[in-house]
Every structure is written in C-alpha cells, then in structure tokens.
C-alpha cells in the first residue's frame, strides 16, 4: 500500500512505513470513524438528493429559471413608472395573496412600535419595512438550514412580494398619492414612512429610481420561485423515468 503520510509504496505484509515509521494499523483505527461518517453522508445524499439540494443553489441547476426571472423583472422594471400610482393589477395580486398580504401588513405595522422602543424616530419609522422583510428572510434561513427546497422557494416568493410592496410605497414618497392604512394619503397627514425616511437621507427626489431597483429585485424573486419550482418538479419526474429502452 502507499503510505498516507509520505507516499512511499510499502509491501502488503509490512506493518509500518520504512521511510517515515507510520504504523498502518494505528492510522487506520484513528481515521476509520471519520471516513465512515463521510461515506455514510455521501451515500445518504446520493439516496436522497433533496438532503444535499443546497449545493444546487451554487450550481447551474437554477440558471435557466434565474435567467428567465431576470428577464421578466427587467421588462417590468423598465415600465415601472407606468404602474404609478399602484395599479389595479397589483391590487388584484394582493387580493389573490390575501393571507400573505395580510400577514405582511401586520408585520409591517408591528415593526413600528417594536423598534420604537429604542427611542429613535428614524428606526421606528423604518421598523415597518425592516420587519416585513426580516421575517421572510428568517423563514428562508430556517428552511435552508433544514434542506427544505419548497420552504425556501416559498420564502423567496414572500421576500419578492414584500420588496414589490415596499417599492410602490417608496416610489410614492414624493407625491404621496397612496391611500394609507390610516385612510388618508401622506399629503393629507397619513404619516408616510418613506417621505420621512428619504427626506432625512436627502434622497426624496430619487424615490422612483430607488424604488425601480427594489421593484426589479422583487419581481425577479417572485418570478424565480415558481419557475425554480417547476424546474425542480421536472427534474424529479425525469429522475423517475426508466432509461431508454426500459419498460
């Protein structure tokens, strides 16, 4: 055998390496548990591809869904100004996704008082947006750590939805035409979060441009999740098909 320490070839009957003195039996006993665990992990991943699906995120498996989602997002983002103020189309999306949209609104409103305990008006105002984005991202982390492909794609879709929601609110910061949860627009005293936040940052006049970037990310995530799900379902079906010539 070849010595794992120095690489010298030794005879089958030799108990130790003549070059470096490594005792083969001791080396085998020391490394056997680690090698067995690695072999078992590889076998488990091979038997259940979803156990190691996280590696797919960095592979080419989702290239086409990601490329298609980016193209869709680019087209929508290019025409972003034509959707302002928020169109009836997005209102219909909100109604279809009612449980998700309601939960997102609750998280947004809860973020204001919860971060307001720190005594910063800026942080309290930003708390709504922080909370409505932090929760879907936390869900993504939870599902990713547990190797749940479906859970991660749901979290990606939810994050995209929240980003689109934020983008419309942010784009309205200057004109303040949206009717807010108070029943009034920002110009009517409806306490517009982004008018205050961007005003403090000196970016109020750039609100539409900033919102367009966020809208691009949001529509991309919302498009990617179902496309990646379709790709995963296709791969799962293809893996169950018999080989060519099989019955």
BALOBA-1460 file (C-alpha; in Angstrom, 3 decimals):
// residues 247
<rec num="1" residu="x" x="0.000" y="0.000" z="0.000"/>
<rec num="2" residu="x" x="1.004" y="3.644" z="-0.333"/>
<rec num="3" residu="x" x="1.894" y="5.390" z="2.904"/>
<rec num="4" residu="x" x="-0.708" y="8.129" z="3.586"/>
<rec num="5" residu="x" x="1.941" y="10.225" z="5.326"/>
<rec num="6" residu="x" x="4.919" y="10.234" z="2.969"/>
<rec num="7" residu="x" x="3.582" y="8.456" z="-0.108"/>
<rec num="8" residu="x" x="6.150" y="5.625" z="-0.152"/>
<rec num="9" residu="x" x="4.952" y="2.315" z="-1.551"/>
<rec num="10" residu="x" x="5.097" y="-0.478" z="1.013"/>
<rec num="11" residu="x" x="4.528" y="-4.189" z="0.716"/>
<rec num="12" residu="x" x="1.208" y="-5.751" z="1.754"/>
<rec num="13" residu="x" x="2.797" y="-7.563" z="4.676"/>
<rec num="14" residu="x" x="4.593" y="-4.534" z="6.087"/>
<rec num="15" residu="x" x="3.128" y="-3.193" z="9.354"/>
<rec num="16" residu="x" x="4.819" y="0.184" z="9.145"/>
<rec num="17" residu="x" x="6.349" y="2.542" z="6.618"/>
<rec num="18" residu="x" x="10.111" y="2.111" z="6.342"/>
<rec num="19" residu="x" x="10.545" y="5.735" z="5.278"/>
<rec num="20" residu="x" x="8.643" y="7.655" z="7.984"/>
<rec num="21" residu="x" x="7.774" y="4.963" z="10.534"/>
<rec num="22" residu="x" x="3.971" y="5.369" z="10.316"/>
<rec num="23" residu="x" x="2.203" y="2.301" z="11.788"/>
<rec num="24" residu="x" x="-0.601" y="1.429" z="9.380"/>
<rec num="25" residu="x" x="-2.947" y="-0.248" z="11.890"/>
<rec num="26" residu="x" x="-2.888" y="2.758" z="14.204"/>
<rec num="27" residu="x" x="-3.525" y="5.127" z="11.310"/>
<rec num="28" residu="x" x="-6.498" y="3.040" z="10.111"/>
<rec num="29" residu="x" x="-8.067" y="2.917" z="13.573"/>
<rec num="30" residu="x" x="-7.665" y="6.670" z="14.009"/>
<rec num="31" residu="x" x="-9.167" y="7.653" z="10.654"/>
<rec num="32" residu="x" x="-11.846" y="4.963" z="10.264"/>
<rec num="33" residu="x" x="-14.681" y="6.788" z="12.156"/>
<rec num="34" residu="x" x="-14.268" y="9.991" z="10.137"/>
<rec num="35" residu="x" x="-14.074" y="8.155" z="6.813"/>
<rec num="36" residu="x" x="-17.108" y="6.008" z="7.677"/>
<rec num="37" residu="x" x="-19.177" y="9.096" z="8.556"/>
<rec num="38" residu="x" x="-18.151" y="10.787" z="5.307"/>
<rec num="39" residu="x" x="-19.041" y="7.680" z="3.288"/>
<rec num="40" residu="x" x="-22.414" y="7.405" z="5.014"/>
<rec num="41" residu="x" x="-23.152" y="11.076" z="4.351"/>
<rec num="42" residu="x" x="-22.298" y="10.694" z="0.676"/>
<rec num="43" residu="x" x="-24.467" y="7.584" z="0.414"/>
<rec num="44" residu="x" x="-27.365" y="9.359" z="2.136"/>
<rec num="45" residu="x" x="-27.118" y="12.329" z="-0.206"/>
<rec num="46" residu="x" x="-26.978" y="10.009" z="-3.200"/>
<rec num="47" residu="x" x="-30.051" y="8.126" z="-2.000"/>
<rec num="48" residu="x" x="-31.952" y="11.314" z="-1.218"/>
<rec num="49" residu="x" x="-30.891" y="14.202" z="-3.489"/>
<rec num="50" residu="x" x="-33.010" y="16.725" z="-1.541"/>
<rec num="51" residu="x" x="-30.762" y="16.211" z="1.502"/>
<rec num="52" residu="x" x="-27.961" y="17.972" z="-0.332"/>
<rec num="53" residu="x" x="-30.066" y="20.255" z="-2.527"/>
<rec num="54" residu="x" x="-28.392" y="23.346" z="-1.075"/>
<rec num="55" residu="x" x="-25.428" y="22.655" z="-3.344"/>
<rec num="56" residu="x" x="-27.786" y="23.263" z="-6.269"/>
<rec num="57" residu="x" x="-28.014" y="26.935" z="-5.315"/>
<rec num="58" residu="x" x="-24.397" y="27.385" z="-6.375"/>
<rec num="59" residu="x" x="-24.626" y="25.087" z="-9.387"/>
<rec num="60" residu="x" x="-26.094" y="25.562" z="-12.858"/>
<rec num="61" residu="x" x="-29.348" y="23.792" z="-11.938"/>
<rec num="62" residu="x" x="-31.294" y="27.035" z="-11.480"/>
<rec num="63" residu="x" x="-29.554" y="29.018" z="-14.209"/>
<rec num="64" residu="x" x="-32.457" y="28.993" z="-16.643"/>
<rec num="65" residu="x" x="-35.126" y="29.850" z="-14.032"/>
<rec num="66" residu="x" x="-32.902" y="32.676" z="-12.763"/>
<rec num="67" residu="x" x="-32.247" y="33.983" z="-16.291"/>
<rec num="68" residu="x" x="-35.952" y="33.887" z="-17.151"/>
<rec num="69" residu="x" x="-36.857" y="35.607" z="-13.876"/>
<rec num="70" residu="x" x="-34.271" y="38.336" z="-14.512"/>
<rec num="71" residu="x" x="-35.698" y="38.930" z="-17.994"/>
<rec num="72" residu="x" x="-39.235" y="39.189" z="-16.629"/>
<rec num="73" residu="x" x="-38.091" y="41.520" z="-13.861"/>
<rec num="74" residu="x" x="-36.208" y="43.723" z="-16.346"/>
<rec num="75" residu="x" x="-39.291" y="44.124" z="-18.556"/>
<rec num="76" residu="x" x="-41.492" y="45.049" z="-15.619"/>
<rec num="77" residu="x" x="-38.903" y="47.350" z="-14.051"/>
<rec num="78" residu="x" x="-38.342" y="49.125" z="-17.390"/>
<rec num="79" residu="x" x="-42.023" y="50.095" z="-17.362"/>
<rec num="80" residu="x" x="-42.122" y="50.807" z="-13.644"/>
<rec num="81" residu="x" x="-43.276" y="54.417" z="-13.927"/>
<rec num="82" residu="x" x="-46.392" y="53.359" z="-15.821"/>
<rec num="83" residu="x" x="-47.526" y="51.404" z="-12.761"/>
<rec num="84" residu="x" x="-47.567" y="54.502" z="-10.549"/>
<rec num="85" residu="x" x="-49.624" y="55.149" z="-8.574"/>
<rec num="86" residu="x" x="-50.225" y="51.478" z="-7.776"/>
<rec num="87" residu="x" x="-52.293" y="49.846" z="-10.484"/>
<rec num="88" residu="x" x="-55.440" y="47.762" z="-10.112"/>
<rec num="89" residu="x" x="-53.316" y="44.816" z="-11.270"/>
<rec num="90" residu="x" x="-51.271" y="44.848" z="-8.082"/>
<rec num="91" residu="x" x="-54.455" y="45.266" z="-6.058"/>
<rec num="92" residu="x" x="-55.687" y="42.023" z="-7.637"/>
<rec num="93" residu="x" x="-52.396" y="40.316" z="-6.744"/>
<rec num="94" residu="x" x="-52.902" y="41.487" z="-3.160"/>
<rec num="95" residu="x" x="-56.411" y="40.022" z="-3.110"/>
<rec num="96" residu="x" x="-55.256" y="36.674" z="-4.546"/>
<rec num="97" residu="x" x="-52.455" y="36.506" z="-1.993"/>
<rec num="98" residu="x" x="-54.716" y="37.739" z="0.788"/>
<rec num="99" residu="x" x="-53.314" y="35.628" z="3.656"/>
<rec num="100" residu="x" x="-49.764" y="36.581" z="2.695"/>
<rec num="101" residu="x" x="-50.576" y="40.240" z="2.073"/>
<rec num="102" residu="x" x="-52.479" y="40.475" z="5.372"/>
<rec num="103" residu="x" x="-49.604" y="38.863" z="7.287"/>
<rec num="104" residu="x" x="-47.109" y="41.216" z="5.633"/>
<rec num="105" residu="x" x="-49.221" y="44.218" z="6.607"/>
<rec num="106" residu="x" x="-49.467" y="43.009" z="10.212"/>
<rec num="107" residu="x" x="-45.692" y="42.538" z="10.390"/>
<rec num="108" residu="x" x="-45.147" y="45.988" z="8.890"/>
<rec num="109" residu="x" x="-47.380" y="47.697" z="11.408"/>
<rec num="110" residu="x" x="-45.935" y="45.690" z="14.307"/>
<rec num="111" residu="x" x="-42.422" y="46.762" z="13.371"/>
<rec num="112" residu="x" x="-43.094" y="50.428" z="14.149"/>
<rec num="113" residu="x" x="-43.820" y="50.154" z="17.888"/>
<rec num="114" residu="x" x="-41.435" y="47.263" z="18.443"/>
<rec num="115" residu="x" x="-38.434" y="49.146" z="17.075"/>
<rec num="116" residu="x" x="-39.775" y="52.376" z="18.516"/>
<rec num="117" residu="x" x="-38.789" y="51.164" z="21.982"/>
<rec num="118" residu="x" x="-35.209" y="52.123" z="21.134"/>
<rec num="119" residu="x" x="-36.225" y="55.784" z="21.163"/>
<rec num="120" residu="x" x="-35.170" y="56.611" z="17.608"/>
<rec num="121" residu="x" x="-37.841" y="58.158" z="15.390"/>
<rec num="122" residu="x" x="-35.930" y="57.104" z="12.274"/>
<rec num="123" residu="x" x="-35.649" y="53.491" z="13.442"/>
<rec num="124" residu="x" x="-39.303" y="53.441" z="14.497"/>
<rec num="125" residu="x" x="-40.387" y="54.680" z="11.069"/>
<rec num="126" residu="x" x="-38.110" y="52.212" z="9.275"/>
<rec num="127" residu="x" x="-39.306" y="49.421" z="11.568"/>
<rec num="128" residu="x" x="-42.270" y="48.580" z="9.350"/>
<rec num="129" residu="x" x="-40.140" y="47.896" z="6.310"/>
<rec num="130" residu="x" x="-37.471" y="46.139" z="8.379"/>
<rec num="131" residu="x" x="-39.990" y="43.725" z="9.881"/>
<rec num="132" residu="x" x="-41.816" y="42.915" z="6.662"/>
<rec num="133" residu="x" x="-38.508" y="41.974" z="5.021"/>
<rec num="134" residu="x" x="-36.821" y="40.363" z="8.018"/>
<rec num="135" residu="x" x="-39.495" y="37.722" z="8.548"/>
<rec num="136" residu="x" x="-39.456" y="36.138" z="5.066"/>
<rec num="137" residu="x" x="-35.651" y="36.212" z="5.146"/>
<rec num="138" residu="x" x="-35.729" y="34.482" z="8.538"/>
<rec num="139" residu="x" x="-38.053" y="31.855" z="7.063"/>
<rec num="140" residu="x" x="-35.588" y="31.360" z="4.214"/>
<rec num="141" residu="x" x="-32.753" y="30.779" z="6.688"/>
<rec num="142" residu="x" x="-34.892" y="28.327" z="8.664"/>
<rec num="143" residu="x" x="-35.860" y="26.254" z="5.617"/>
<rec num="144" residu="x" x="-32.393" y="26.468" z="4.072"/>
<rec num="145" residu="x" x="-30.771" y="25.124" z="7.229"/>
<rec num="146" residu="x" x="-33.175" y="22.179" z="7.133"/>
<rec num="147" residu="x" x="-32.770" y="21.493" z="3.421"/>
<rec num="148" residu="x" x="-36.411" y="22.225" z="2.543"/>
<rec num="149" residu="x" x="-36.483" y="23.209" z="-1.105"/>
<rec num="150" residu="x" x="-40.216" y="24.029" z="-1.134"/>
<rec num="151" residu="x" x="-39.900" y="26.081" z="2.045"/>
<rec num="152" residu="x" x="-37.006" y="28.108" z="0.640"/>
<rec num="153" residu="x" x="-38.838" y="28.838" z="-2.604"/>
<rec num="154" residu="x" x="-41.874" y="29.990" z="-0.632"/>
<rec num="155" residu="x" x="-39.632" y="32.308" z="1.414"/>
<rec num="156" residu="x" x="-38.054" y="33.667" z="-1.794"/>
<rec num="157" residu="x" x="-41.516" y="34.376" z="-3.219"/>
<rec num="158" residu="x" x="-42.605" y="36.051" z="0.024"/>
<rec num="159" residu="x" x="-39.448" y="38.189" z="0.092"/>
<rec num="160" residu="x" x="-40.114" y="39.218" z="-3.516"/>
<rec num="161" residu="x" x="-43.701" y="40.123" z="-2.685"/>
<rec num="162" residu="x" x="-42.529" y="42.263" z="0.241"/>
<rec num="163" residu="x" x="-39.950" y="44.016" z="-1.936"/>
<rec num="164" residu="x" x="-42.557" y="44.880" z="-4.577"/>
<rec num="165" residu="x" x="-44.855" y="46.136" z="-1.834"/>
<rec num="166" residu="x" x="-42.050" y="48.317" z="-0.471"/>
<rec num="167" residu="x" x="-41.159" y="49.605" z="-3.934"/>
<rec num="168" residu="x" x="-44.633" y="51.052" z="-4.560"/>
<rec num="169" residu="x" x="-44.701" y="52.659" z="-1.131"/>
<rec num="170" residu="x" x="-41.213" y="54.074" z="-1.622"/>
<rec num="171" residu="x" x="-41.967" y="55.414" z="-5.124"/>
<rec num="172" residu="x" x="-44.902" y="57.355" z="-3.666"/>
<rec num="173" residu="x" x="-42.668" y="59.168" z="-1.160"/>
<rec num="174" residu="x" x="-42.568" y="62.462" z="-3.063"/>
<rec num="175" residu="x" x="-46.102" y="62.743" z="-4.497"/>
<rec num="176" residu="x" x="-47.769" y="60.924" z="-1.567"/>
<rec num="177" residu="x" x="-50.855" y="59.903" z="-3.517"/>
<rec num="178" residu="x" x="-51.341" y="56.448" z="-2.000"/>
<rec num="179" residu="x" x="-54.179" y="55.958" z="0.465"/>
<rec num="180" residu="x" x="-52.522" y="54.514" z="3.544"/>
<rec num="181" residu="x" x="-53.884" y="52.303" z="6.302"/>
<rec num="182" residu="x" x="-54.998" y="55.471" z="8.096"/>
<rec num="183" residu="x" x="-57.495" y="56.075" z="5.284"/>
<rec num="184" residu="x" x="-55.638" y="59.207" z="4.167"/>
<rec num="185" residu="x" x="-52.750" y="59.889" z="1.833"/>
<rec num="186" residu="x" x="-49.431" y="61.171" z="3.078"/>
<rec num="187" residu="x" x="-50.267" y="64.675" z="1.857"/>
<rec num="188" residu="x" x="-53.434" y="64.569" z="3.946"/>
<rec num="189" residu="x" x="-51.481" y="63.740" z="7.068"/>
<rec num="190" residu="x" x="-51.327" y="59.963" z="6.701"/>
<rec num="191" residu="x" x="-47.782" y="59.687" z="8.108"/>
<rec num="192" residu="x" x="-45.916" y="58.408" z="5.035"/>
<rec num="193" residu="x" x="-42.903" y="56.333" z="6.178"/>
<rec num="194" residu="x" x="-40.765" y="56.847" z="3.106"/>
<rec num="195" residu="x" x="-41.422" y="60.575" z="2.802"/>
<rec num="196" residu="x" x="-39.853" y="60.937" z="6.230"/>
<rec num="197" residu="x" x="-37.039" y="58.403" z="5.727"/>
<rec num="198" residu="x" x="-35.890" y="59.642" z="2.325"/>
<rec num="199" residu="x" x="-36.328" y="63.230" z="3.461"/>
<rec num="200" residu="x" x="-33.948" y="62.562" z="6.343"/>
<rec num="201" residu="x" x="-31.469" y="60.955" z="3.940"/>
<rec num="202" residu="x" x="-31.769" y="63.715" z="1.328"/>
<rec num="203" residu="x" x="-32.972" y="61.241" z="-1.309"/>
<rec num="204" residu="x" x="-36.618" y="62.233" z="-1.644"/>
<rec num="205" residu="x" x="-36.356" y="63.306" z="-5.286"/>
<rec num="206" residu="x" x="-34.742" y="59.976" z="-6.196"/>
<rec num="207" residu="x" x="-37.530" y="57.895" z="-4.728"/>
<rec num="208" residu="x" x="-38.764" y="56.489" z="-8.064"/>
<rec num="209" residu="x" x="-35.282" y="55.437" z="-9.204"/>
<rec num="210" residu="x" x="-34.555" y="53.705" z="-5.895"/>
<rec num="211" residu="x" x="-37.977" y="52.069" z="-5.966"/>
<rec num="212" residu="x" x="-37.357" y="50.784" z="-9.503"/>
<rec num="213" residu="x" x="-34.276" y="48.864" z="-8.319"/>
<rec num="214" residu="x" x="-36.213" y="47.352" z="-5.410"/>
<rec num="215" residu="x" x="-39.097" y="46.530" z="-7.756"/>
<rec num="216" residu="x" x="-36.677" y="44.738" z="-10.096"/>
<rec num="217" residu="x" x="-35.386" y="42.591" z="-7.217"/>
<rec num="218" residu="x" x="-38.907" y="41.885" z="-6.012"/>
<rec num="219" residu="x" x="-40.395" y="40.869" z="-9.353"/>
<rec num="220" residu="x" x="-37.289" y="38.788" z="-10.025"/>
<rec num="221" residu="x" x="-37.730" y="36.871" z="-6.761"/>
<rec num="222" residu="x" x="-41.463" y="36.428" z="-7.298"/>
<rec num="223" residu="x" x="-40.824" y="35.081" z="-10.802"/>
<rec num="224" residu="x" x="-37.893" y="32.896" z="-9.837"/>
<rec num="225" residu="x" x="-39.702" y="30.958" z="-7.091"/>
<rec num="226" residu="x" x="-42.405" y="29.335" z="-9.287"/>
<rec num="227" residu="x" x="-40.006" y="28.838" z="-12.205"/>
<rec num="228" residu="x" x="-37.490" y="27.099" z="-9.942"/>
<rec num="229" residu="x" x="-40.316" y="25.015" z="-8.505"/>
<rec num="230" residu="x" x="-41.320" y="23.912" z="-11.999"/>
<rec num="231" residu="x" x="-37.701" y="23.070" z="-12.782"/>
<rec num="232" residu="x" x="-37.407" y="21.019" z="-9.603"/>
<rec num="233" residu="x" x="-40.644" y="19.159" z="-10.360"/>
<rec num="234" residu="x" x="-39.404" y="18.441" z="-13.888"/>
<rec num="235" residu="x" x="-36.111" y="17.079" z="-12.572"/>
<rec num="236" residu="x" x="-37.951" y="14.915" z="-10.045"/>
<rec num="237" residu="x" x="-40.169" y="13.444" z="-12.768"/>
<rec num="238" residu="x" x="-37.206" y="12.929" z="-15.101"/>
<rec num="239" residu="x" x="-35.303" y="11.033" z="-12.396"/>
<rec num="240" residu="x" x="-38.210" y="8.589" z="-12.060"/>
<rec num="241" residu="x" x="-38.425" y="7.820" z="-15.782"/>
<rec num="242" residu="x" x="-36.946" y="4.466" z="-16.876"/>
<rec num="243" residu="x" x="-33.773" y="4.648" z="-19.002"/>
<rec num="244" residu="x" x="-34.024" y="4.456" z="-22.785"/>
<rec num="245" residu="x" x="-35.253" y="1.044" z="-23.767"/>
<rec num="246" residu="x" x="-36.647" y="0.374" z="-20.294"/>
<rec num="247" residu="x" x="-40.203" y="-0.741" z="-19.672"/>
